[in-house]
Amino acid sequence: MKNLTNLESVIRERLGQIKEVPPRNPKVAARARARFLAQAAAASEARHQRGWNFIFRKQQFAMNVVVTLLVIAGLFVGGGTTVKAAQDDLPNEPLYAIKTLSEDVSLQFQKDPEAKVERLMELAQTRVQEMDRLIASGQTPPDQVRVRLEQHLEQTLAVSSNMDDAALDRALPQLRDQLQQRDRDMQRLQAHAAQNAQPILNRTRTMLQTQLAVVGNGLQDHEMFRSAVRNGLVYEQTQTPPALGSSTPSTPPEEPSGQATPPPGNPGNGNGLGPTTDPAEPAVEVTATPNNNGTGTNPGNNSGGNNKDKDKDPKDKDPKDKDPKDKDPKK
Amino acid sequence: MRNLASKEQELIRLASQLDTEALAEIYDRYSPALYGYAMRLLNDTALAEDCVAETFARFLKSLQKGQGPRDHLRAYLYRVTHNWIVDLYRDSKPTSELDETLQSEEFTEEEVTKRISQKQIREAIHNLTPNQQKVISLKYLEDWSNEEIAQVLHKSVGAVKSIQHHALVSLQKLLMNGTDEELNQP
């Protein structure tokens, strides 16, 4: 027993040698976070879409007729009125969920990329108007509105990045104008918003300015735009954007846990584009490609034949755990 | 403690619905620790980043399939992370950790000795069985309790203690191949 305790303390001491690890590169961490959130958003949207597909494609013709008639009847009786009434609701009001649901439905049925971009920009404008109304009534816009605005704009960029060159030539100038307009809206709101609303407005402006930089680069080089959107945007707040007519700078918002803040002396390029425009850390980005697209150094990217365990739930029995020494002594 | 558990249950429930805010919160809550865990075992920033990314990608994939954890989210994520590292070593054992760095830069004798020792420790851990690796890593590198480790292994606390005992003996033997005389001391 004494020997075992001694052995444990010796092993513990030896293992202590590898306990300390260098701090994680915050920019790389932020990019990884952005990639995961993009994957999560895509998964969420895919499930949503599958739900609608189930309703509208998998049902038999007769069921379609019944559902359609019910929907039409519902619209005449009061459903349409409800949806219409919901359009004026704010996040803290009862019909807001119906409003966002109807927006999502309208997007699902929008198949033309250019029309979809247009619709998304309308929705972005709606979110800004909601912020405006909330601030005007003395309330702080909930983060839910900013997140949804971010989703609209990121989806806009994603849809645009899949356009051909001719369509992108038409879309990018419009995107730039729209983003500039939203940024001016935010700047205007900052000027008269209460102090507790400033952080969310700052974060929104940081996002808008990052996206503007990406779109601006895209006007010069479509491939750079596509690559930047594909890699995921990181919204790093290096300084508080100034408000119109505001003489004192606002307090920068607290970064969420895991969100990057550039290290001192390495302010980055300010557009959040990452390694393609940041020569400060080429090695990290070249080797670290956790994008799960089957092209990186990632041995678990689900693309190789050896990765037979990759997709299974870890609750599944691990085939390697067959060491007889690992058996439960009670059994 | 109960609040933490109920908060985690709520996060799991929302994540199973692919709620993006919940998924972001889970990422923010656990990814730094998972990165540290991967770094301790791999000592390679790029691989550790890959490991964290793949852990969350697998988590997301499980959720999409309607699977994923029903409870003990942290234990689940560490299990996925550790399985990834085990697979990595099984498929292509990283050998560059020491040689490349020592060749590319100049180190003091003390630094070289330290790195050699660290490499020996990591290799010794990777030569244990997967369950032994988990117990040793979680107990001595992450300071988890036996109860918490039992959740990762889906085993009883008694089984964890047994695995720990065998793992310590195995580690002693593996490290004895190096320069350790201290392990022989009574």
HADDOCK unambig.tbl for C-alpha pairs under 7 A between the chains (distance, minus, plus):
assign (segid A and resid 3 and name CA) (segid B and resid 186 and name CA) 6.10 0.50 0.50
assign (segid A and resid 7 and name CA) (segid B and resid 183 and name CA) 6.47 0.50 0.50
assign (segid A and resid 8 and name CA) (segid B and resid 168 and name CA) 6.77 0.50 0.50
assign (segid A and resid 10 and name CA) (segid B and resid 183 and name CA) 6.59 0.50 0.50
assign (segid A and resid 12 and name CA) (segid B and resid 140 and name CA) 6.07 0.50 0.50
assign (segid A and resid 15 and name CA) (segid B and resid 121 and name CA) 6.86 0.50 0.50
assign (segid A and resid 15 and name CA) (segid B and resid 140 and name CA) 6.83 0.50 0.50
assign (segid A and resid 15 and name CA) (segid B and resid 141 and name CA) 6.91 0.50 0.50
assign (segid A and resid 17 and name CA) (segid B and resid 118 and name CA) 6.37 0.50 0.50
assign (segid A and resid 18 and name CA) (segid B and resid 40 and name CA) 5.80 0.50 0.50
assign (segid A and resid 18 and name CA) (segid B and resid 118 and name CA) 6.07 0.50 0.50
assign (segid A and resid 19 and name CA) (segid B and resid 40 and name CA) 6.08 0.50 0.50
assign (segid A and resid 19 and name CA) (segid B and resid 141 and name CA) 5.76 0.50 0.50
assign (segid A and resid 21 and name CA) (segid B and resid 36 and name CA) 6.59 0.50 0.50
assign (segid A and resid 21 and name CA) (segid B and resid 39 and name CA) 6.52 0.50 0.50
assign (segid A and resid 21 and name CA) (segid B and resid 40 and name CA) 6.44 0.50 0.50
assign (segid A and resid 32 and name CA) (segid B and resid 53 and name CA) 6.73 0.50 0.50
assign (segid A and resid 37 and name CA) (segid B and resid 24 and name CA) 6.47 0.50 0.50
assign (segid A and resid 40 and name CA) (segid B and resid 20 and name CA) 6.04 0.50 0.50
assign (segid A and resid 40 and name CA) (segid B and resid 60 and name CA) 6.97 0.50 0.50
assign (segid A and resid 41 and name CA) (segid B and resid 20 and name CA) 6.07 0.50 0.50
assign (segid A and resid 44 and name CA) (segid B and resid 18 and name CA) 5.23 0.50 0.50
assign (segid A and resid 44 and name CA) (segid B and resid 19 and name CA) 6.94 0.50 0.50
assign (segid A and resid 257 and name CA) (segid B and resid 28 and name CA) 5.41 0.50 0.50
assign (segid A and resid 258 and name CA) (segid B and resid 28 and name CA) 5.07 0.50 0.50
assign (segid A and resid 284 and name CA) (segid B and resid 46 and name CA) 6.45 0.50 0.50
assign (segid A and resid 287 and name CA) (segid B and resid 46 and name CA) 5.87 0.50 0.50
assign (segid A and resid 288 and name CA) (segid B and resid 46 and name CA) 4.42 0.50 0.50
assign (segid A and resid 288 and name CA) (segid B and resid 47 and name CA) 6.84 0.50 0.50
assign (segid A and resid 288 and name CA) (segid B and resid 49 and name CA) 6.51 0.50 0.50
assign (segid A and resid 288 and name CA) (segid B and resid 50 and name CA) 6.33 0.50 0.50
assign (segid A and resid 289 and name CA) (segid B and resid 50 and name CA) 6.73 0.50 0.50
assign (segid A and resid 290 and name CA) (segid B and resid 49 and name CA) 6.82 0.50 0.50
assign (segid A and resid 290 and name CA) (segid B and resid 50 and name CA) 4.74 0.50 0.50
assign (segid A and resid 290 and name CA) (segid B and resid 53 and name CA) 5.45 0.50 0.50
assign (segid A and resid 290 and name CA) (segid B and resid 54 and name CA) 6.87 0.50 0.50
assign (segid A and resid 298 and name CA) (segid B and resid 50 and name CA) 5.67 0.50 0.50
assign (segid A and resid 299 and name CA) (segid B and resid 88 and name CA) 6.37 0.50 0.50
assign (segid A and resid 300 and name CA) (segid B and resid 54 and name CA) 6.48 0.50 0.50
assign (segid A and resid 300 and name CA) (segid B and resid 84 and name CA) 6.89 0.50 0.50
assign (segid A and resid 301 and name CA) (segid B and resid 54 and name CA) 6.92 0.50 0.50
assign (segid A and resid 311 and name CA) (segid B and resid 58 and name CA) 6.32 0.50 0.50
assign (segid A and resid 313 and name CA) (segid B and resid 62 and name CA) 6.35 0.50 0.50
assign (segid A and resid 313 and name CA) (segid B and resid 68 and name CA) 6.35 0.50 0.50
assign (segid A and resid 314 and name CA) (segid B and resid 79 and name CA) 6.62 0.50 0.50
assign (segid A and resid 314 and name CA) (segid B and resid 80 and name CA) 6.05 0.50 0.50
assign (segid A and resid 320 and name CA) (segid B and resid 130 and name CA) 6.69 0.50 0.50
assign (segid A and resid 321 and name CA) (segid B and resid 129 and name CA) 6.90 0.50 0.50
assign (segid A and resid 321 and name CA) (segid B and resid 130 and name CA) 6.07 0.50 0.50
assign (segid A and resid 321 and name CA) (segid B and resid 131 and name CA) 6.27 0.50 0.50
assign (segid A and resid 323 and name CA) (segid B and resid 129 and name CA) 6.70 0.50 0.50
assign (segid A and resid 325 and name CA) (segid B and resid 163 and name CA) 6.75 0.50 0.50
assign (segid A and resid 325 and name CA) (segid B and resid 166 and name CA) 6.80 0.50 0.50
assign (segid A and resid 326 and name CA) (segid B and resid 163 and name CA) 5.21 0.50 0.50
assign (segid A and resid 327 and name CA) (segid B and resid 159 and name CA) 6.61 0.50 0.50
assign (segid A and resid 328 and name CA) (segid B and resid 158 and name CA) 6.87 0.50 0.50
assign (segid A and resid 328 and name CA) (segid B and resid 159 and name CA) 4.26 0.50 0.50
assign (segid A and resid 329 and name CA) (segid B and resid 158 and name CA) 6.90 0.50 0.50
assign (segid A and resid 329 and name CA) (segid B and resid 159 and name CA) 5.96 0.50 0.50
